[in-house]
């Protein structure tokens, strides 16, 4: 952290070579990358990003190997969350689970409008994975897509969807279940949005490898970018990792920075919530296009 803050790229390289962890944090909760970023030592920032991406790719490959051999100790994704009760607070502006951890909140609305604008640009067939409060689905409906499929796995949220009549809308197909169990029977789509709760990066990666079959050529993919929200440098590393993985699958990816205000009234916004899930005043909106190989070949 000290040498990163000084911008000493040679010594940073040496420390990394000898096993200094790129993601260690100090008692203030800050990492070496943040010190380098704050003091504008771009070469060191790039070094640490590369080290982080490399480490995460190795760990991901090791986890894949464990799965292939049936040795993975990681529990099935989000089953614990799906068995917990959820509650709606502040007149429906917040969903929390029984541990009072926030699942979704009203402050996300402007971001969901931006996501919907990206997803519905072609007016095609749209899939949303994770209904939550239905903010993004409401925004998608207002843009009149050709069809609108929604996957929701939590029984209480699904029950509220049915109560609110989402299954009665003309162009909406509501699918109940874990996306891992139902998605292979759906599609293809022109746009896909991913916003689940209680899952890991490896679960997102599991969806990503399916995208070439789920997306039509030229289609668009996006997701709620809550990757490492507590640390801006760690989030940058994870965004870079996602970009590389999607590029290998034929999707071009960019992250558009947009301002966000999670605390217009801090006391009210996070009232009744045990743990926040977003901390920054900037959101990096992912826009991923599935390259149309036929068009590329003809050009």
C-alpha positions in Angstrom: 0.0 0.0 0.0 2.9 2.3 0.9 4.8 1.8 -2.4 1.6 1.9 -4.4 0.8 5.2 -2.9 4.3 6.4 -3.8 3.9 5.2 -7.4 6.9 2.9 -7.3 6.0 0.4 -10.1 9.2 -1.5 -9.9 8.8 -2.3 -6.2 5.1 -3.0 -6.6 6.0 -5.6 -9.3 8.6 -7.2 -7.0 6.1 -7.4 -4.1 3.5 -9.0 -6.3 6.0 -11.5 -7.6 6.8 -12.5 -4.0 3.2 -13.1 -3.1 1.9 -9.8 -1.7 -1.9 -10.0 -2.0 -3.2 -7.4 -4.5 -6.5 -7.2 -2.5 -5.3 -6.8 1.1 -7.0 -4.0 3.0 -5.8 -1.8 5.9 -7.6 -0.8 9.0 -9.3 1.9 7.1 -10.7 -0.6 4.7 -8.5 0.6 1.8 -6.4 -1.4 -0.6 -3.2 -0.6 -2.5 -5.1 0.1 -5.7 -7.1 2.9 -4.0 -3.9 4.6 -2.8 -2.5 4.5 -6.3 -5.7 5.6 -7.9 -6.1 8.5 -5.5 -2.6 9.8 -6.3 -3.0 9.2 -10.0 -0.2 6.6 -10.4 -1.8 5.0 -13.5 1.0 2.6 -14.2 0.7 1.1 -10.7 -3.1 1.1 -11.0 -2.8 -0.9 -14.2 -0.3 -3.3 -12.5 -2.7 -4.0 -9.7 -5.7 -4.4 -12.0 -3.8 -6.9 -14.1 -2.8 -8.8 -10.9 -6.3 -8.8 -9.7 -7.8 -10.0 -13.0 -5.2 -12.7 -13.3 -5.8 -14.0 -9.8 -9.6 -14.0 -10.2 -9.3 -15.9 -13.5 -7.1 -18.5 -11.9 -9.5 -18.9 -9.0 -12.5 -19.2 -11.4 -10.7 -21.9 -13.4 -9.9 -23.8 -10.2 -13.6 -23.6 -9.1 -14.6 -24.9 -12.6 -12.2 -27.8 -12.2 -13.7 -28.6 -8.8 -17.2 -28.6 -10.3 -16.2 -30.9 -13.1 -14.8 -33.3 -10.6 -17.8 -32.9 -8.2 -15.5 -31.5 -5.5 -17.0 -28.0 -5.2 -18.0 -27.1 -1.6 -19.9 -24.0 -2.6 -23.7 -24.4 -1.8 -26.3 -24.2 -4.5 -26.9 -20.5 -5.4 -29.4 -18.4 -3.5 -31.3 -21.4 -2.0 -31.0 -19.9 1.4 -32.4 -16.6 0.3 -35.3 -18.3 -1.5 -36.3 -20.1 1.7 -36.3 -16.8 3.7 -39.4 -14.6 4.1 -39.2 -11.1 2.5 -41.0 -7.9 3.5 -42.0 -4.7 1.8 -41.0 -1.6 3.7 -41.9 2.1 3.3 -45.1 1.6 1.3 -43.4 -0.9 -1.0 -40.3 1.2 -1.7 -37.9 -1.4 -0.2 -37.7 -5.2 -0.1 -35.8 -6.8 2.8 -35.3 -10.4 3.7 -35.9 -11.7 7.2 -32.3 -10.7 8.2 -33.2 -7.1 7.2 -30.8 -7.2 4.4 -32.0 -5.0 1.5 -33.0 -7.0 -1.6 -34.1 -4.0 -3.8 -34.9 -0.4 -3.2 -36.6 2.6 -4.8 -33.4 4.6 -5.3 -32.6 2.1 -8.2 -35.5 3.5 -10.3 -33.4 6.0 -12.4 -30.9 3.2 -13.1 -33.6 0.8 -14.1 -35.0 3.3 -16.6 -31.5 3.5 -18.2 -31.2 -0.2 -18.3 -34.7 -0.5 -19.9 -33.8 2.1 -22.5 -30.8 0.0 -23.6 -32.7 -3.3 -23.5 -35.7 -2.0 -25.5 -33.8 0.0 -28.2 -34.8 -2.6 -30.9 -38.4 -3.2 -29.5 -37.6 -6.9 -29.7 -38.0 -9.8 -27.3 -36.8 -9.1 -23.8 -35.9 -11.4 -20.9 -35.5 -10.1 -17.3 -34.1 -12.5 -14.7 -35.2 -11.3 -11.3 -38.4 -9.3 -10.8 -37.8 -7.9 -7.3 -40.0 -4.8 -7.0 -40.7 -4.8 -10.8 -39.1 -1.5 -11.4 -37.2 -2.5 -14.5 -40.1 -4.6 -15.8 -42.4 -1.6 -15.5 -39.9 0.5 -17.5 -39.7 -2.3 -20.1 -43.5 -2.4 -20.4 -43.7 1.3 -21.1 -41.4 0.8 -24.1 -43.7 -1.8 -25.7 -41.3 -4.7 -26.5 -42.4 -7.5 -28.9 -42.5 -9.8 -25.9 -41.4 -9.7 -22.3 -40.4 -12.7 -20.3 -39.7 -12.5 -16.6 -38.1 -15.2 -14.4 -38.6 -15.0 -10.6 -37.6 -17.6 -8.1 -38.8 -16.3 -4.8 -42.3 -17.7 -4.0 -43.5 -14.6 -2.1 -42.3 -12.2 -4.8 -43.9 -14.4 -7.5 -47.1 -14.5 -5.5 -47.2 -10.7 -5.5 -46.5 -10.6 -9.2 -49.6 -12.8 -9.8 -51.7 -10.7 -7.4 -50.7 -7.6 -9.3 -51.7 -9.1 -12.6 -48.4 -9.5 -14.3 -49.4 -12.9 -15.7 -52.5 -11.2 -17.3 -50.5 -8.7 -19.5 -50.8 -9.5 -23.2 -47.1 -9.7 -24.1 -45.7 -10.9 -20.7 -44.6 -14.5 -19.9 -44.0 -15.0 -16.2 -41.8 -18.0 -15.4 -41.5 -19.2 -11.8 -38.3 -21.0 -10.8 -34.6 -20.6 -10.5 -33.2 -19.3 -13.8 -30.7 -22.2 -13.8 -33.6 -24.7 -14.0 -35.8 -23.0 -16.5 -33.7 -20.9 -18.9 -32.7 -23.6 -21.3 -36.3 -23.9 -22.4 -36.6 -20.2 -23.3 -35.4 -17.9 -26.0 -33.7 -16.7 -28.0 -34.1 -13.1 -27.1 -33.0 -9.7 -28.4 -32.2 -8.4 -25.0 -31.5 -10.0 -21.6 -31.2 -8.3 -18.1 -29.8 -10.1 -15.1 -30.5 -8.9 -11.6 -30.7 -11.8 -9.1 -30.1 -11.8 -5.3 -28.0 -14.1 -3.1 -25.8 -15.4 -6.0 -22.1 -15.4 -6.6 -19.9 -14.2 -9.5 -19.6 -17.8 -10.6 -23.4 -17.9 -11.1 -23.3 -14.9 -13.3 -20.5 -16.6 -15.2 -22.8 -19.6 -15.6 -25.3 -17.4 -17.3 -22.7 -15.7 -19.5 -21.6 -19.0 -21.1 -25.2 -19.5 -22.2 -25.6 -16.1 -23.8 -24.4 -17.1 -27.3 -27.4 -19.5 -27.4 -29.9 -17.2 -25.6 -29.2 -14.0 -27.6 -30.1 -13.3 -31.2 -27.2 -11.9 -33.3 -26.9 -8.2 -32.5 -28.7 -8.7 -29.2 -27.9 -6.7 -26.0 -27.2 -7.9 -22.5 -26.9 -6.0 -19.3 -27.0 -6.6 -15.6 -27.3 -4.7 -12.3 -23.7 -3.8 -11.6 -23.4 -4.4 -7.9 -20.0 -6.0 -8.3 -17.9 -5.2 -5.1 -19.9 -2.1 -4.3 -18.0 -1.4 -1.1 -14.7 -0.7 -3.0 -14.3 1.2 -6.2 -11.0 -0.4 -7.1 -12.2 -3.9 -6.6 -15.3 -3.1 -8.7 -13.0 -1.9 -11.5 -11.1 -5.2 -11.4 -14.4 -7.2 -11.6 -15.7 -5.1 -14.4 -12.4 -5.7 -16.3 -12.8 -9.5 -15.6 -16.4 -9.5 -16.9 -15.4 -7.6 -20.0 -12.6 -10.1 -20.8 -14.9 -13.1 -20.2 -17.7 -11.7 -22.4 -15.3 -10.7 -25.1 -14.2 -14.4 -25.3 -17.9 -15.3 -25.8 -18.4 -12.8 -28.6 -19.9 -9.9 -26.7 -18.4 -6.4 -26.9 -18.8 -4.7 -23.5 -18.5 -1.2 -22.2 -19.4 0.4 -18.9 -21.0 3.8 -19.0 -20.6 5.9 -15.8 -23.8 7.6 -14.6 -24.4 9.6 -11.4 -26.5 7.9 -8.8 -27.9 9.2 -5.5 -28.7 6.4 -3.1 -29.3 8.8 -0.2 -31.5 11.7 -1.2 -32.7 11.4 2.4 -30.2 9.2 4.1 -32.2 8.4 7.2 -35.3 7.5 5.2 -33.6 5.7 2.3 -31.9 3.1 4.4 -34.4 3.0 7.3 -35.1 -0.5 8.5 -32.2 -1.9 6.4 -29.4 -3.8 8.3 -26.9 -3.7 5.5 -26.4 -1.4 2.5 -25.5 -2.9 -0.9 -24.4 0.2 -2.7 -22.0 3.0 -1.5 -20.7 5.0 -4.4 -22.2 8.1 -6.1 -21.4 6.7 -9.6 -22.8 3.6 -11.3 -21.1 1.9 -14.2 -23.9 0.7 -16.4 -22.9 -2.3 -18.5 -23.9 -2.5 -22.2 -22.9 -5.7 -23.9 -23.7 -6.4 -27.5 -23.6 -9.8 -29.1 -21.6 -9.4 -32.2 -23.4 -10.3 -35.4 -20.8 -12.5 -37.1 -22.8 -12.6 -40.4 -22.7 -8.8 -40.7 -19.0 -8.8 -39.8 -18.2 -11.4 -42.5 -20.2 -9.5 -45.2 -18.4 -6.3 -44.4 
